[in-house]
Amino acid sequence: MNKKLIAVAVAGVLAAPVVMAENSVTIYGVADVGLEHVEAKGTPDVNGGAAKDVLGKSRVTANSSYIGFKGQEELGGGLKAIWQVEQDVYIDDGGGTAANGFATRDSFVGLTSTAAGTVVMGRLTTPTRAVASKLDVFPGQAGMGANQAILGNTGVNANNTSVNGVATKSGAGSLNFDTRKTNAVAIVSPTIAGLNASVAYIADEGRTQTIDPWGWGAGLTYAGGPLTAMVAYEEHRNANGLNGNDLSGGATVAGGAARGSLDSDLRVGLGFSASGLTVNAIYENLELRAGDAVGMTGRYTDLKRDAFWVGAKYALGNHELRAAYAQALKAKVTKNFEETDLANSDAQQVSVGYGYNFSKRSQVYAVYSTILNKDNAAFDYGPGKSKVGPTAGADPEGYSIGVRHLF
């Protein structure tokens, strides 16, 4: 086996394929652990008051630590077979995923050609996740500063059903637009003049007699000189996202409305990087549509939410400064075919960070982040173990010091 050290974690499958020697195997990964202090205070009386606050506590968190294996075989005529297996590693407590599975990150097998593009199948990063991951200024899109706290979420309490029909508890109103999709196929075009396109299909492997959940997405990326521009759109069909969102004391849509429901996410991202300065921005439009609007009199049949995120990073010698601001605007809901604002459903997130690079692979860092939730919003840190679990109206706040090493 040919073991190599690499300086950066491998991007999702929607990035251009990594060039490797013929028939090579590469071992790579990230070890990132932080000592954190978190709390969520300010729960309004209407939601239970101080008794529902999350008291301050310290914890040690593995921020997107993982190990990966990848390789390729030259097939001739510019065609290559490629494969990759990545696994989350919880080096803070040795725990596994909820399903205790393997290949929990981007893992696939496929074919690639410089002239014809790439096709892969497996567990994949889809186009909307690629936008947020590519442009986040906090390393690995991990920890309490990551942009997933606002992007991809409705901000109202939910345990949504994923597009594959598997229940998940990934945070308040999360619609799984920032998770890797299982049972997926992706096609990526060749890069021409800095431009490439991608399309992904999420198979309906979870189909039953009553529901047929599936999804698809497409993206377009331009990278040239200091500029990066990305646009992506993704749909989850029959995933019943609206039914998972508690909009008013549990008075949500009927369970049967999953059939025909449609959850969609549109993201537009822009980035600029030159002379050590990086400034990135993302706009998002999220919409959840119930399956049977006519038969749901008195219930919510549609939810829309716009959000934006802006992040900056400045590198000077061994030092890195990071800052990000995100805002989720008030959600708009439809009941009896009339659209209104969902009062006090907006939120803001402010994050700052500092990193010192001992080398290209080893860094110590510090992060501070707070989320300011209105009374009906419950946005939380993401992903995974970064979450605090606030009641609606409580404000998560935390700081972290840690070490990140790439191998």
N, C-alpha and C positions, 0 to 999 in steps of 0.2 A: 504494500500500500504506500502510496506517495502522500505523506502528510505535509501540509503546507500551513504556514501562519498567514493570516490575512488581516488587513488593517481596519476593515469595516465589515459590519454584519451584512449578509447577503440580503438584497431587497426582494420584494415579492415577485412572483412569476411574471407580473405585468411589466416589469422592467426588462431592458435588453438582456439577453442571455450572457452569462459570465464566460469569458474565453478561458479555456483550460487546455492543458496538453492532452494529446491523444490517449484515450483509455485511462485517464487519471482519476483518482479519488481524492477529494479534499475533505478534511475534517476542520470544522470551524465552529464558532459560537461566541456567546457573551456570558460573562459572569458579572452580575450587577446586583448589589445588595445595599439597602439603605436603612439607617436607624431613623425612625419617624416618630413624630408626635402629632396626633390628630384628634379632632373633636368636631362636634356639630351642635352649635348652640343657637338660641334665639327662636325656638319653636313658639309660634303664636298660641295664645290661650285657646283659640278655636280648634287647634289641632292637638291639644293636650298640654301645652305650656312647657315649663322647664322639666317636668317629669318625663317628657319624651325626648329631651336633649341626649345626644351622645356625649358622655363624659370624656374628658381628656385622657388619653392613654398613649403609652409608647408601644412601638412594635418594630420588628425587623422584617423587611419586605424584599423579596426577590423581584426586581423590576424587569420583567421580560427576559430573564436569564434562559438560555437555551443552548443546545448542542445540535449541530447539523452535519450531514454527510451528503456529498453530491459528486456526480461523475458524468462521464460522457464516453461515447465510442464513435470514432470516425467511420462512417458507412460508405464514403466515396461520393464524388460528385458534389461536394460541399454540404452533404447531408450528415447530421449527427443524431445519435440517440442520446437523450439527456435524462437524468433522474436526480431526485433530491428527497431527502427525508430530514425533517426538523422536529425536535421534541423540546417542549418546555421542561425546564429543570428548576424545581423549587428548592434552591439551596439554602433557603432560610429555615425550612422545617422538614424538608424531605418529602412533603406531600405531593400527590399527583393531581391530575385533572378530576373533574366530577365523575367521569366515566372510567378513570384509571387506564386510559388508552395510551397508544403510541402514535407517533406522527401527528402530534397535536398542532403543529404549525404548518407552513407551506411545504407540502410533500406531494410529489408527482412523478410521472414518467411521461416522456413525449419525444417529439422529433423537432429539430430546428435546422434552419438553413438561412444563410445571410440573404439569399435571393428571394426565398419564398416565405420566410417568417417562421413562427413557432406555434406548435399545438401541444398542449399538455392536458393530462387528466389526473384528478386526485383531490386533495384538499388545498384550496387555492385562495389567494388574495384576489378579490374582485375589483372592478374599476373604482367604485366609490371609496373603498378602503384605501386604494392606492393613492388617491389624492391626499387624504388626511395624513397618511404615513409618510409620503414623500416630502410634504411641506412642513410638518411639525418641526419646531426648533429645539425641542427637548429630545435627547438621544433615545432612539428606539421607540418613539411614540409611547413611552412608558412612564409610570410614576404619576404623582399627583399634579404635575404640570402639563400632562398630555392633553391634546385638544379633544380627546374622546369624551371629556366631561360634558361638553356642550354639543358637539357635532354628533348627529345620528340619534339624538334623544328627543323625546317629547317633553321631558321634565316632569311628567305626572307619573305617579307610582304605577308600576307594571311588572308583571312576570310574563313576558311575551313568549309566544310559541314561535320557534324558529322556522325558517323556510323549509327545513327538512322534517318538520313535525316533531322536533325534540324540544321539550320544555327547557327554558333557561332562565336564570335569575341574574341577568347581566346589568342590572341597574335600573334607575327610574326611567321608565318609558323607552328603554333601549329597543331598537328595531333591528338589530343585527346587521346594520350596514357597515360596521367596522369589525366584523368577525370574519375569519377565514371560512369559506364555504366547503362543506364536504360534498362528495359525489358531484364534482363540478368538472366542466371542460372549458378551456380557454384557448382562444386563437389570438395571436399577436402578429401584426403585420411587420414587414421589414421597415427599418427606419430610413426614410428618404428625406433629405434636406432637413434633418432634425425632427421630423414628424413621424409618429407611428400611431396606429389605432389598435384597439383590443375589443374583444367581445367575449362574454362568459355566459355559460348556460348552467343552471343548477337543476339537476335532475329531480323528478318527482318520485324519488325512492320511498318517500313516506306516504304514498297514496293508499287510501283505504276506501271502503264503500261510501263514506260520507264526505271525504275531503281529498283534494289533490293538490298539495302544496308544491310549488316550483318557483323558479325565478330566472332572471336574466339581467345582464348589464352590458354597457358599452362605454368605452372611453377613448379620448383623443389627447395625446400629449405632444407638446413641442418643447424641445430643449436646444437652445442655440446661444452661444456666448454667455452673457450673464443672465439671460432670461429663461424662465420656465413657465409654460402655460398648460393647464390641464382642465378638461371638462369631462364629467362622467355622469351617467344616469343608470339607475338600477331599480328593478321592480321585484317585489315578492308577491306572488299570487297565492291567494287562499291561505295566507299565513295568519290572518285575523289579528293584525296589530292593534286595531282600534279596540277590540274586545279586551286586550290586555291592559288598557290604560284607564285608570280610575279617574274619571272626569268630574264626578259629582256624587260622592257618598256611595259609590258602587253602582250607580245607575248607568251602566254602560250598555253596549249593544248585546243582543241575544247571541248565545253561543253558536247557533246555527248559521249566523251571518258569515262564518268563515268562508263558506262556498261563494265564490265570486268576489271576495274581498281583494283589495289591491293596496299595497304599501309601496310608496315610491320615494326616491331620494335623488335630487339633482345637486351636483357640486361643481363649482367653478373655482379654480385656483390659479393664482399668479405668484411668481417668485422672481426675486432679483438678488444676485450675489456677485460682489466685486470687492476687491481690496479688503478682504476680511469681514465685510458687512453682508449679512443676509437679511432680507425683508420678504416675508411671505404673507399671503392673505387668502382666505377661503370664504366663499358665500355658499350657503346651503338652503334648499327648499325641500322640506319634508312634508309628505301628505299621506294620510291614512284614510281609505275609503271602505265603508262597510259593504257587505255583499248584497244586502236587500234593503235599500233605502225606503222603498214603498211600504214594506211590511213592518217597519220599525217606528211607528208613530210615537212621539214623545221621547225617543232615544237619540243619542248622537250618531250621526251617519257619516260624518267627515271631520277630520282634524288636519289643519295646516299649521306649519310653524317655520318661520324664516330665522336664520342665524348667521352670524359672521364671526370670523376669527382672524386676528392679525398677530404675527409673531416676528421677532427680530433676534438676531444673534450677531455678536461681534467678537472676532478672534484677534487678539493682540499678543504675539509671542506665544507663551504657554497658557495664557489666560483666555477664558471664554465667558462672555456675559450674555444672558438670555432673558427675554421678557415676552409675555404674550397676554393678549386681552381677547376675551370672547363674550359675545352677547347673544342670548336667545330672546327673540322678541315674543310678545304675547301670542299664544296659540289662538287660532280662529277655529271655531267649531260650528257645525251645522246640525240643527234639530228642526224637524218639521219643515225642511227645505228652506230654513232661514239661517243665514250665517251671522254669527256674533263673535266678539272677542271673549276668550276665556280669561276672566279677570285675574290679575295677580299671578299669571303663569309664566312671567318672564324672569330672567336671571342674568347675572354677569359673573365672569371668572377673571381673576387677575393672578398671574404667576410670574415670578422672577427666579433666576437661577445663576449660579456661578460655577465654573469648572476650571480645574487646574490640571493640565496635561503633563504628566511625568514623561510620557513618550507618546507615540502615535497610537498605542494600544491601551494605555493605562491612565485613568483620570480619577481624581477625587472631585466631589461636587456637593453643592448645597442648593436646596430648592425651598421656596416658600410659595404657597398658593392658597387662595380663598375663593369660595363661591358664595355669591350673595343671592339667595333665593327669595322671591316674593312668597306671599302666604300660601299660594297654591302650587308652588314649584318645588321639586325635590331633586334637582340636579346633583350629581355626585361625582367624585373622582372616578377615573377609569384608566386602564382596564383592570380587571381581575382583583387582585388583593389590595389595590390602592383604595378601594371603596370604603366609605365610612358608614353608610346606611342612615342618612338623615330622614326625619319626618318632614313632610311638606312645610316650608317656611323656615326651617333651620338652616344655618349657614356653615357648611364644612370649612374647616381651616386646618392647615398643617404645615409642618416644615420637616425637612429631611436632610441628612448628611450621609454620603455613601461613597462607594468605590465601584467603578465600572472598568472591566478589563475585557478586551477583545482578543480572541485567539483563533 
